[in-house]
Amino acid sequence: MINRNIPISNAHIHTFWNMPLGERETLLKELMEKLGYDTVTTLSIPYNTQRITRCRDFTENLIAFYLKAKMPGRVYAFAGLTPTYIKENNTAE
């Protein structure tokens, strides 16, 4: 996307959609086209205990890298670790 001749990349597209990889790729391409994005950065949060669903999708980082590999130069991956706001849960594992 271009705004005032400055390229902009949306840095807040999550990968946790509940659908097969091929459909995720198609949806991402459709979103990029519809919104006019040249590039996107996918945000991965594999162990998000703050969501209502208490999602623990261990494959989120892999999905982000898959999308990056399928659309080189257009998709960037921001891999996640284990975020938690409960100090006792921040462990080395």
Summary of the structure (lengths in Angstrom):
residues: 93
radius of gyration: 14.8
end to end distance: 39.1
largest distance: 46.9
contacts: 221
relative contact order: 0.21
helix: 31%
strand: 18%
